[in-house]
Amino acid sequence: MYKLIAALALTLQFVSGADEAGFKPLFDGKTLNGWKLVGGHGPGYVVQDGKIVCPADGGGNLFTEREYANFAFRFEFLLTAGANNGVGIRAPFEGDAAYQGMEVQILDDGDKMYKGQIRPEQYHGSVYDAIPARTGFRKPLGEWNEEEIVANGRRIKVTLNGVIILDADLDMVKEPAVLEHHPGLARRSGHIGFLGHGSLVEFRNIRVKQLP
C-alpha cells in the first residue's frame, strides 16, 4: 500500500510539473520589474509578502512591458467584499484597456452591491461587455482562487479553479453596437495587465506561456 501511495504521489508531481511546462514567471516576488503602471492613482500597485497588491486606495493599469499574442496566463487572486479588478489582454498602453484591448472580469459579483446592477457579460470571468461567463465557481472570500486565461487566435478560454467558465470564439460577437464600442476584440497582440478599480485585490503565482 505504501508503495502504491508513493507511486501515485510521484505521478501527480510529474503531471503537475508537465502541466507547468513552458510557463515562465512574470513576477519576481520582490519588485515590479517588467511591469509598467499606466494611469495609476494613489499608491498604484505595491509588492507585499511575495504578492502584487492593488490597495483599496490604489489602482490603475499595471501592464507587462512585453506584448503577447497567443498565450496562456495563469495566476491566483484573493478578493475582498465587492472587489473589482480585471485582466487586460492584448491591450495597448493607451486608452481604456476594456475597449481598446479586452478585459476579463475579476469581480466579487456575489456581493449585494451588484445585485440587479450588472449584466451577464459583466460577471467574473466574462470578456467585459461582450461575452458572458458561467458563474458560481469562485471560492468564498478569504480563499485564494486559481485562474487561467488562454488567448489563442480568435479563441478565448477562461478556467477558474479547474472549471472552464468561458470558451468562446471572438467572432461570435456580431452586434454592431458591441463591435463599435470594442475595437480591441479585433486586436491580435498587446499587453497583459491588472486593471484596478480602487478596491483591495491580491495576486500571486503569476506566470505565462507563449503559444505558437
Summary of the structure (lengths in Angstrom):
residues: 212
radius of gyration: 17.4
end to end distance: 43.1
largest distance: 62.0
contacts: 667
relative contact order: 0.24
helix: 19%
strand: 40%
